[in-house]
Amino acid sequence: MRRLAADYTGFFHWLHEHWGDVVYFEVPNGGHCAVFDPDIAEEALGRSPELFQKDTPEFAFEVIQSPCLARTPFGDEHRRLSDLMVTAFTPERTAAFRRIAVSEASSFAEELAAGSTVDFRAEVERYTWNALTTSMLGAGRELGPGPGLAMMRAAKLSFIVFAMPGYRLLRKLPLPHDLKARRAIKPLDAAVYDSIRKARDPDSRETSLIAHFVQATERGESDWSFGSDSEIRDEAYAAFVGAWDPAVHAMAYIPHYLSRNPGVRARLEEEVDRVAGDRPLRAEDLDRLPYAEACFNELLRLQPAAPLLVPRRAVRDTSLGGYFIPRGTLVDVVTHVMHRRVDHWRDPGEFRPERWLEGQACPWGVYRPFGIEPRGCKGVPLGMAVLVAGLAALVRKWRLEPESDELPADGLEVGILSSPIRTRVVSREAA
Ligand code: HEM
Protein backbone atom coordinates (compact mmCIF):
# COMPACT_ATOMS: atom_id res chain seq x y z
CA MET A 1 0.00 0.00 0.00
CA ARG A 2 2.88 2.37 0.83
CA ARG A 3 4.52 1.74 -2.53
CA LEU A 4 1.20 2.07 -4.38
CA ALA A 5 0.30 5.34 -2.62
CA ALA A 6 3.77 6.86 -3.13
CA ASP A 7 4.06 6.16 -6.85
CA TYR A 8 0.92 4.78 -8.39
CA THR A 9 2.18 4.08 -11.94
CA GLY A 10 5.71 3.21 -10.74
CA PHE A 11 4.16 0.47 -8.58
CA PHE A 12 2.67 -1.25 -11.65
CA HIS A 13 5.91 -0.94 -13.67
CA TRP A 14 7.71 -2.57 -10.73
CA LEU A 15 5.13 -5.40 -10.61
CA HIS A 16 5.57 -6.04 -14.33
CA GLU A 17 9.37 -5.97 -14.23
CA HIS A 18 9.55 -8.38 -11.30
CA TRP A 19 6.64 -10.74 -11.84
CA GLY A 20 5.63 -10.79 -15.51
CA ASP A 21 2.50 -10.25 -17.59
CA VAL A 22 -0.21 -11.34 -15.13
CA VAL A 23 0.33 -10.55 -11.45
CA TYR A 24 -1.91 -11.26 -8.47
CA PHE A 25 -1.62 -8.93 -5.46
CA GLU A 26 -3.77 -8.03 -2.47
CA VAL A 27 -4.71 -4.72 -0.89
CA PRO A 28 -7.28 -4.18 1.88
CA ASN A 29 -10.23 -3.98 -0.56
CA GLY A 30 -9.43 -7.40 -2.03
CA GLY A 31 -7.39 -9.43 -4.51
CA HIS A 32 -6.27 -7.79 -7.76
CA CYS A 33 -4.90 -9.24 -10.95
CA ALA A 34 -2.75 -6.77 -12.88
CA VAL A 35 -2.63 -7.47 -16.63
CA PHE A 36 0.17 -6.05 -18.79
CA ASP A 37 -0.22 -8.22 -21.87
CA PRO A 38 -2.45 -7.00 -24.76
CA ASP A 39 -3.81 -10.46 -25.66
CA ILE A 40 -4.77 -11.25 -22.08
CA ALA A 41 -6.35 -7.79 -21.74
CA GLU A 42 -8.42 -8.52 -24.85
CA GLU A 43 -9.30 -11.99 -23.54
CA ALA A 44 -10.80 -10.48 -20.38
CA LEU A 45 -12.32 -7.14 -21.39
CA GLY A 46 -12.94 -7.73 -25.10
CA ARG A 47 -14.05 -11.36 -25.30
CA SER A 48 -15.58 -11.94 -21.86
CA PRO A 49 -17.17 -8.67 -20.72
CA GLU A 50 -20.03 -10.57 -19.06
CA LEU A 51 -17.53 -12.53 -16.95
CA PHE A 52 -15.32 -9.56 -16.04
CA GLN A 53 -17.77 -6.81 -15.13
CA LYS A 54 -16.82 -3.19 -14.58
CA ASP A 55 -16.55 -2.48 -10.90
CA THR A 56 -17.30 1.16 -10.24
CA PRO A 57 -18.55 1.25 -6.66
CA GLU A 58 -22.08 2.60 -6.71
CA PHE A 59 -21.20 5.18 -4.10
CA ALA A 60 -18.12 6.51 -5.89
CA PHE A 61 -20.06 9.39 -7.37
CA GLU A 62 -22.39 10.49 -4.63
CA VAL A 63 -24.01 13.15 -6.80
CA ILE A 64 -24.90 10.58 -9.49
CA GLN A 65 -27.53 8.13 -8.32
CA SER A 66 -28.68 6.28 -11.48
CA PRO A 67 -26.71 3.37 -12.94
CA CYS A 68 -25.69 5.26 -16.17
CA LEU A 69 -23.94 3.79 -19.18
CA ALA A 70 -20.51 3.74 -17.57
CA ARG A 71 -21.81 1.70 -14.62
CA THR A 72 -24.51 -0.48 -16.19
CA PRO A 73 -23.35 -4.12 -16.14
CA PHE A 74 -22.53 -5.55 -19.55
CA GLY A 75 -25.63 -7.11 -21.18
CA ASP A 76 -28.71 -6.00 -23.12
CA GLU A 77 -29.30 -2.87 -21.04
CA HIS A 78 -25.72 -1.80 -21.64
CA ARG A 79 -26.05 -2.48 -25.38
CA ARG A 80 -29.19 -0.35 -25.67
CA LEU A 81 -27.79 2.53 -23.64
CA SER A 82 -24.50 2.39 -25.60
CA ASP A 83 -26.47 2.63 -28.78
CA LEU A 84 -28.21 5.75 -27.56
CA MET A 85 -24.86 7.40 -26.78
CA VAL A 86 -23.14 6.34 -30.00
CA THR A 87 -26.03 7.55 -32.18
CA ALA A 88 -25.50 11.05 -30.75
CA PHE A 89 -22.55 11.40 -33.09
CA THR A 90 -24.43 12.04 -36.33
CA PRO A 91 -22.45 14.05 -38.92
CA GLU A 92 -24.60 17.10 -38.10
CA ARG A 93 -24.09 16.93 -34.34
CA THR A 94 -20.38 16.08 -34.67
CA ALA A 95 -19.96 19.15 -36.90
CA ALA A 96 -21.75 21.25 -34.25
CA PHE A 97 -19.44 19.88 -31.52
CA ARG A 98 -16.43 20.74 -33.65
CA ARG A 99 -17.63 24.31 -34.18
CA ILE A 100 -18.08 24.69 -30.43
CA ALA A 101 -14.60 23.26 -29.77
CA VAL A 102 -12.98 25.61 -32.30
CA SER A 103 -14.84 28.67 -31.03
CA GLU A 104 -14.00 27.94 -27.38
CA ALA A 105 -10.39 27.11 -28.29
CA SER A 106 -9.99 30.41 -30.12
CA SER A 107 -11.28 32.36 -27.08
CA PHE A 108 -8.99 30.31 -24.82
CA ALA A 109 -5.91 31.23 -26.90
CA GLU A 110 -7.02 34.88 -27.30
CA GLU A 111 -7.41 35.37 -23.55
CA LEU A 112 -3.80 34.44 -22.77
CA ALA A 113 -1.48 37.46 -22.49
CA ALA A 114 2.03 37.64 -23.93
CA GLY A 115 4.73 37.59 -21.25
CA SER A 116 2.37 36.43 -18.49
CA THR A 117 2.84 33.37 -16.31
CA VAL A 118 -0.30 31.28 -15.91
CA ASP A 119 -1.36 28.09 -14.16
CA PHE A 120 -1.81 26.07 -17.33
CA ARG A 121 -3.84 23.43 -15.52
CA ALA A 122 -6.45 26.02 -14.51
CA GLU A 123 -6.48 27.39 -18.07
CA VAL A 124 -7.17 23.99 -19.64
CA GLU A 125 -9.73 23.18 -16.96
CA ARG A 126 -11.64 26.30 -18.02
CA TYR A 127 -11.29 25.71 -21.77
CA THR A 128 -12.30 22.02 -21.68
CA TRP A 129 -15.13 22.79 -19.26
CA ASN A 130 -16.52 25.47 -21.59
CA ALA A 131 -16.21 23.27 -24.68
CA LEU A 132 -17.72 20.18 -23.04
CA THR A 133 -20.55 21.87 -21.12
CA THR A 134 -21.58 23.83 -24.23
CA SER A 135 -21.61 20.58 -26.28
CA MET A 136 -23.56 18.76 -23.62
CA LEU A 137 -26.02 21.46 -22.47
CA GLY A 138 -26.19 23.87 -25.38
CA ALA A 139 -24.94 27.46 -25.75
CA GLY A 140 -25.54 30.37 -23.43
CA ARG A 141 -24.55 28.88 -20.09
CA GLU A 142 -22.15 31.12 -18.27
CA LEU A 143 -21.05 28.63 -15.64
CA GLY A 144 -17.45 28.49 -14.42
CA PRO A 145 -15.85 25.12 -13.66
CA GLY A 146 -16.52 25.40 -9.88
CA PRO A 147 -19.36 22.80 -9.75
CA GLY A 148 -17.35 20.35 -11.83
CA LEU A 149 -14.26 20.74 -9.68
CA ALA A 150 -16.23 20.03 -6.50
CA MET A 151 -17.85 16.99 -8.13
CA MET A 152 -14.51 15.59 -9.34
CA ARG A 153 -12.78 16.11 -5.99
CA ALA A 154 -15.59 14.28 -4.22
CA ALA A 155 -15.43 11.40 -6.71
CA LYS A 156 -11.67 11.07 -6.39
CA LEU A 157 -11.72 11.15 -2.60
CA SER A 158 -14.39 8.45 -2.70
CA PHE A 159 -12.04 6.19 -4.64
CA ILE A 160 -9.40 6.67 -1.96
CA VAL A 161 -11.93 5.86 0.75
CA PHE A 162 -12.89 2.78 -1.29
CA ALA A 163 -9.33 1.42 -1.06
CA MET A 164 -9.29 1.74 2.76
CA PRO A 165 -10.29 -0.87 5.31
CA GLY A 166 -13.80 -0.21 6.67
CA TYR A 167 -14.78 1.82 3.60
CA ARG A 168 -18.46 0.86 3.82
CA LEU A 169 -18.73 2.43 7.26
CA LEU A 170 -16.66 5.47 6.29
CA ARG A 171 -18.81 6.02 3.22
CA LYS A 172 -21.96 6.32 5.34
CA LEU A 173 -20.56 9.33 7.20
CA PRO A 174 -21.45 12.81 5.92
CA LEU A 175 -18.02 13.43 4.37
CA PRO A 176 -17.19 17.13 3.88
CA HIS A 177 -16.22 16.74 0.21
CA ASP A 178 -19.65 15.24 -0.58
CA LEU A 179 -21.51 17.99 1.25
CA LYS A 180 -19.45 20.60 -0.61
CA ALA A 181 -20.15 18.92 -3.96
CA ARG A 182 -23.90 18.75 -3.25
CA ARG A 183 -23.93 22.51 -2.60
CA ALA A 184 -21.62 23.47 -5.46
CA ILE A 185 -23.54 21.52 -8.05
CA LYS A 186 -26.81 23.43 -7.70
CA PRO A 187 -26.21 25.96 -10.54
CA LEU A 188 -25.18 23.12 -12.86
CA ASP A 189 -28.34 21.20 -11.94
CA ALA A 190 -30.43 24.25 -12.80
CA ALA A 191 -28.70 24.53 -16.19
CA VAL A 192 -29.15 20.83 -16.95
CA TYR A 193 -32.88 20.79 -16.14
CA ASP A 194 -33.35 23.95 -18.17
CA SER A 195 -31.61 22.28 -21.09
CA ILE A 196 -33.89 19.23 -20.76
CA ARG A 197 -36.97 21.47 -20.72
CA LYS A 198 -35.86 23.36 -23.83
CA ALA A 199 -35.11 20.12 -25.71
CA ARG A 200 -38.75 19.02 -25.16
CA ASP A 201 -39.99 21.96 -27.21
CA PRO A 202 -41.16 20.39 -30.50
CA ASP A 203 -39.58 23.30 -32.43
CA SER A 204 -36.24 22.92 -30.69
CA ARG A 205 -33.23 22.83 -33.04
CA GLU A 206 -30.85 22.23 -30.16
CA THR A 207 -27.92 19.91 -31.04
CA SER A 208 -26.58 19.33 -27.52
CA LEU A 209 -25.97 15.85 -26.12
CA ILE A 210 -28.83 16.36 -23.65
CA ALA A 211 -31.17 17.30 -26.52
CA HIS A 212 -30.20 14.03 -28.19
CA PHE A 213 -31.02 12.05 -25.02
CA VAL A 214 -34.39 13.76 -24.70
CA GLN A 215 -35.44 13.73 -28.35
CA ALA A 216 -34.21 10.25 -29.30
CA THR A 217 -36.08 8.70 -26.38
CA GLU A 218 -39.24 10.82 -26.80
CA ARG A 219 -39.47 10.21 -30.55
CA GLY A 220 -38.92 6.50 -30.06
CA GLU A 221 -35.73 6.55 -32.17
CA SER A 222 -33.96 4.72 -29.43
CA ASP A 223 -34.39 1.38 -27.75
CA TRP A 224 -33.57 3.03 -24.48
CA SER A 225 -35.79 5.32 -22.48
CA PHE A 226 -34.92 7.24 -19.36
CA GLY A 227 -37.35 6.89 -16.46
CA SER A 228 -37.12 10.51 -15.32
CA ASP A 229 -35.34 13.82 -15.88
CA SER A 230 -32.99 13.04 -13.02
CA GLU A 231 -31.81 9.96 -14.93
CA ILE A 232 -31.05 12.14 -17.94
CA ARG A 233 -29.22 14.56 -15.67
CA ASP A 234 -27.20 11.70 -14.17
CA GLU A 235 -26.28 10.31 -17.60
CA ALA A 236 -25.08 13.75 -18.69
CA TYR A 237 -23.03 14.10 -15.49
CA ALA A 238 -21.49 10.66 -15.90
CA ALA A 239 -20.54 11.44 -19.52
CA PHE A 240 -19.23 14.77 -18.37
CA VAL A 241 -17.08 13.30 -15.59
CA GLY A 242 -15.77 10.68 -18.03
CA ALA A 243 -14.95 13.35 -20.61
CA TRP A 244 -13.57 16.28 -18.63
CA ASP A 245 -10.95 14.53 -16.56
CA PRO A 246 -9.16 12.85 -19.51
CA ALA A 247 -9.35 15.98 -21.64
CA VAL A 248 -7.69 18.09 -18.92
CA HIS A 249 -5.17 15.36 -18.32
CA ALA A 250 -4.16 15.09 -21.99
CA MET A 251 -3.91 18.85 -22.54
CA ALA A 252 -2.01 19.55 -19.34
CA TYR A 253 1.11 17.81 -20.68
CA ILE A 254 1.33 19.92 -23.86
CA PRO A 255 3.79 22.57 -22.61
CA HIS A 256 6.20 19.94 -21.28
CA TYR A 257 6.29 17.71 -24.32
CA LEU A 258 6.45 20.57 -26.83
CA SER A 259 9.12 22.58 -25.05
CA ARG A 260 11.27 19.44 -24.64
CA ASN A 261 10.84 18.55 -28.30
CA PRO A 262 11.44 21.69 -30.39
CA GLY A 263 11.47 19.65 -33.63
CA VAL A 264 7.92 18.44 -32.94
CA ARG A 265 6.80 21.94 -32.03
CA ALA A 266 8.22 23.37 -35.26
CA ARG A 267 6.46 20.73 -37.39
CA LEU A 268 3.19 21.32 -35.55
CA GLU A 269 3.42 25.10 -36.02
CA GLU A 270 4.17 24.60 -39.71
CA GLU A 271 1.09 22.34 -40.12
CA VAL A 272 -1.29 24.72 -38.34
CA ASP A 273 0.06 27.79 -40.22
CA ARG A 274 -0.24 26.00 -43.56
CA VAL A 275 -3.83 24.89 -42.90
CA ALA A 276 -5.29 28.05 -41.35
CA GLY A 277 -3.01 30.78 -42.75
CA ASP A 278 -4.02 34.20 -41.38
CA ARG A 279 -7.72 33.51 -41.11
CA PRO A 280 -9.46 32.25 -37.94
CA LEU A 281 -9.39 28.50 -37.33
CA ARG A 282 -12.47 26.66 -38.67
CA ALA A 283 -14.17 23.41 -37.70
CA GLU A 284 -13.30 21.83 -41.10
CA ASP A 285 -9.60 22.44 -40.37
CA LEU A 286 -9.67 19.72 -37.72
CA ASP A 287 -9.65 17.10 -40.50
CA ARG A 288 -6.56 18.61 -42.02
CA LEU A 289 -4.36 18.50 -38.93
CA PRO A 290 -3.02 14.92 -38.89
CA TYR A 291 0.18 15.90 -37.10
CA ALA A 292 -1.76 17.64 -34.30
CA GLU A 293 -3.85 14.48 -33.92
CA ALA A 294 -0.66 12.37 -33.91
CA CYS A 295 0.67 14.57 -31.07
CA PHE A 296 -2.35 13.54 -28.97
CA ASN A 297 -2.03 9.88 -29.90
CA GLU A 298 1.54 10.10 -28.66
CA LEU A 299 0.58 12.07 -25.52
CA LEU A 300 -2.12 9.54 -24.66
CA ARG A 301 0.37 6.73 -25.25
CA LEU A 302 2.95 8.12 -22.82
CA GLN A 303 0.45 9.67 -20.40
CA PRO A 304 -2.81 7.72 -20.78
CA ALA A 305 -5.67 9.51 -19.04
CA ALA A 306 -6.65 6.11 -17.59
CA PRO A 307 -3.24 4.60 -16.68
CA LEU A 308 -5.28 1.71 -15.35
CA LEU A 309 -8.67 0.92 -16.91
CA VAL A 310 -11.59 0.73 -14.48
CA PRO A 311 -11.10 -2.53 -12.55
CA ARG A 312 -13.27 -5.47 -13.70
CA ARG A 313 -14.54 -7.99 -11.13
CA ALA A 314 -14.54 -11.70 -11.98
CA VAL A 315 -18.15 -12.77 -11.37
CA ARG A 316 -17.14 -16.43 -10.85
CA ASP A 317 -14.03 -18.60 -10.59
CA THR A 318 -12.37 -18.61 -13.99
CA SER A 319 -9.00 -18.45 -15.71
CA LEU A 320 -7.12 -15.77 -17.56
CA GLY A 321 -4.00 -16.28 -19.66
CA GLY A 322 -3.85 -19.81 -18.24
CA TYR A 323 -3.93 -18.68 -14.58
CA PHE A 324 -6.68 -19.43 -12.06
CA ILE A 325 -8.68 -16.30 -11.14
CA PRO A 326 -10.83 -16.64 -8.02
CA ARG A 327 -14.33 -15.12 -8.07
CA GLY A 328 -14.30 -11.52 -6.85
CA THR A 329 -10.77 -10.75 -8.11
CA LEU A 330 -10.44 -7.28 -9.60
CA VAL A 331 -8.69 -7.31 -12.98
CA ASP A 332 -6.62 -4.20 -13.69
CA VAL A 333 -5.53 -3.61 -17.29
CA VAL A 334 -2.49 -1.35 -17.01
CA THR A 335 -2.25 0.84 -20.11
CA HIS A 336 0.63 2.86 -18.67
CA VAL A 337 2.82 -0.25 -18.88
CA MET A 338 1.37 -1.63 -22.16
CA HIS A 339 1.96 1.68 -23.91
CA ARG A 340 5.69 1.59 -23.06
CA ARG A 341 6.55 -2.07 -23.61
CA VAL A 342 9.95 -2.36 -25.30
CA ASP A 343 8.87 -5.57 -27.04
CA HIS A 344 6.00 -3.77 -28.82
CA TRP A 345 7.16 -0.21 -29.42
CA ARG A 346 10.30 1.21 -30.99
CA ASP A 347 11.93 3.74 -28.62
CA PRO A 348 8.90 3.66 -26.31
CA GLY A 349 10.17 6.41 -24.00
CA GLU A 350 10.52 8.93 -26.83
CA PHE A 351 7.84 11.46 -27.70
CA ARG A 352 7.69 10.87 -31.45
CA PRO A 353 4.28 11.78 -33.02
CA GLU A 354 5.74 10.80 -36.42
CA ARG A 355 5.29 7.15 -35.47
CA TRP A 356 1.51 7.61 -35.92
CA LEU A 357 1.95 8.76 -39.51
CA GLU A 358 4.14 5.80 -40.43
CA GLY A 359 2.53 2.44 -41.25
CA GLN A 360 2.66 -0.21 -38.48
CA ALA A 361 3.10 2.52 -35.85
CA CYS A 362 0.63 1.02 -33.45
CA PRO A 363 0.96 -2.68 -32.71
CA TRP A 364 -2.50 -4.25 -32.54
CA GLY A 365 -4.17 -4.13 -29.14
CA VAL A 366 -1.23 -2.55 -27.29
CA TYR A 367 -2.64 0.97 -27.47
CA ARG A 368 -5.77 1.38 -25.34
CA PRO A 369 -6.19 5.04 -24.32
CA PHE A 370 -9.96 4.74 -24.94
CA GLY A 371 -10.42 1.34 -23.27
CA ILE A 372 -11.48 -1.89 -24.97
CA GLU A 373 -14.72 -2.59 -26.88
CA PRO A 374 -17.51 -3.35 -26.11
CA ARG A 375 -16.88 -1.09 -23.11
CA GLY A 376 -14.58 1.36 -24.83
CA CYS A 377 -15.06 5.12 -24.82
CA LYS A 378 -18.29 6.33 -26.42
CA GLY A 379 -17.21 9.96 -26.89
CA VAL A 380 -14.01 9.82 -28.96
CA PRO A 381 -15.22 12.23 -31.72
CA LEU A 382 -16.03 14.92 -29.16
CA GLY A 383 -12.95 14.24 -27.01
CA MET A 384 -10.55 14.43 -29.98
CA ALA A 385 -12.22 17.58 -31.36
CA VAL A 386 -11.68 19.36 -28.04
CA LEU A 387 -8.05 18.26 -27.85
CA VAL A 388 -7.03 19.02 -31.44
CA ALA A 389 -8.87 22.37 -31.55
CA GLY A 390 -7.24 23.43 -28.26
CA LEU A 391 -3.76 22.49 -29.44
CA ALA A 392 -4.16 24.15 -32.86
CA ALA A 393 -5.46 27.40 -31.36
CA LEU A 394 -2.57 27.53 -28.89
CA VAL A 395 0.27 26.85 -31.29
CA ARG A 396 -0.98 29.42 -33.80
CA LYS A 397 -0.17 32.16 -31.35
CA TRP A 398 1.94 30.97 -28.45
CA ARG A 399 4.91 29.01 -27.26
CA LEU A 400 4.32 27.73 -23.75
CA GLU A 401 7.32 27.34 -21.49
CA PRO A 402 6.74 25.47 -18.20
CA GLU A 403 8.73 26.90 -15.28
CA SER A 404 9.62 23.49 -13.94
CA ASP A 405 11.28 20.57 -15.72
CA GLU A 406 9.19 18.15 -13.66
CA LEU A 407 6.28 16.46 -15.41
CA PRO A 408 2.86 17.30 -13.89
CA ALA A 409 2.39 14.96 -10.93
CA ASP A 410 -0.58 12.72 -10.21
CA GLY A 411 -2.90 13.83 -7.44
CA LEU A 412 -6.44 14.61 -6.51
CA GLU A 413 -7.38 17.39 -8.87
CA VAL A 414 -9.17 17.14 -12.19
CA GLY A 415 -6.88 15.52 -14.70
CA ILE A 416 -5.35 13.61 -11.75
CA LEU A 417 -2.81 16.39 -11.50
CA SER A 418 -2.07 17.70 -8.07
CA SER A 419 -0.39 21.04 -8.42
CA PRO A 420 -0.48 24.14 -10.60
CA ILE A 421 1.55 23.99 -13.83
CA ARG A 422 3.21 27.40 -13.88
CA THR A 423 3.79 28.22 -17.51
CA ARG A 424 5.20 31.27 -19.31
CA VAL A 425 3.20 32.46 -22.31
CA VAL A 426 5.56 33.58 -25.06
CA SER A 427 4.28 35.11 -28.27
CA ARG A 428 5.54 33.18 -31.33
CA GLU A 429 6.54 36.45 -32.92
CA ALA A 430 8.79 37.24 -29.96
CA ALA A 431 10.26 33.71 -29.73
C1 HEM B 1 -9.89 12.75 -24.65
C2 HEM B 1 -10.96 12.41 -24.15
C3 HEM B 1 -11.35 11.04 -23.61
C4 HEM B 1 -10.59 9.98 -23.20
C5 HEM B 1 -9.06 9.86 -23.19
C6 HEM B 1 -11.50 8.95 -22.74
C7 HEM B 1 -11.12 7.72 -22.24
C8 HEM B 1 -11.99 6.71 -21.88
C9 HEM B 1 -11.59 5.39 -21.41
C10 HEM B 1 -10.15 4.95 -21.17
C11 HEM B 1 -12.72 4.68 -21.19
C12 HEM B 1 -12.81 3.22 -20.78
C13 HEM B 1 -12.68 3.03 -19.33
C14 HEM B 1 -12.58 1.56 -19.00
O1 HEM B 1 -13.00 0.71 -19.73
O2 HEM B 1 -12.04 1.28 -17.96
C15 HEM B 1 -13.86 5.54 -21.50
C16 HEM B 1 -15.18 5.15 -21.35
C17 HEM B 1 -16.22 5.99 -21.59
N1 HEM B 1 -16.17 7.26 -22.13
FE1 HEM B 1 -14.50 8.31 -22.60
N2 HEM B 1 -12.79 9.41 -22.88
C18 HEM B 1 -12.75 10.68 -23.42
C19 HEM B 1 -13.83 11.48 -23.74
C20 HEM B 1 -15.16 11.11 -23.61
C21 HEM B 1 -16.30 11.91 -24.01
C22 HEM B 1 -16.20 13.31 -24.65
C23 HEM B 1 -17.43 11.22 -23.67
C24 HEM B 1 -18.89 11.55 -23.85
C25 HEM B 1 -19.44 12.34 -24.60
C26 HEM B 1 -16.99 9.96 -23.10
C27 HEM B 1 -17.84 8.97 -22.66
C28 HEM B 1 -17.45 7.73 -22.20
C29 HEM B 1 -18.39 6.71 -21.71
C30 HEM B 1 -19.90 6.83 -21.62
C31 HEM B 1 -17.60 5.62 -21.33
C32 HEM B 1 -18.11 4.31 -20.70
C33 HEM B 1 -18.41 3.27 -21.73
C34 HEM B 1 -18.89 1.95 -21.13
O3 HEM B 1 -18.68 1.69 -19.95
O4 HEM B 1 -19.45 1.17 -21.88
N3 HEM B 1 -15.63 9.93 -23.08
N4 HEM B 1 -13.38 6.77 -21.94
Residues whose N, C-alpha, C, O or C-beta is under 5 A from the ligand:
A	BS01	HEM	L69 A70 A239 G242 A243 P246 A247 A305 A306 L309 V310 R368 P369 F370 G371 I372 P374 R375 G376 C377 K378 G379 V380 L382 G383 M384
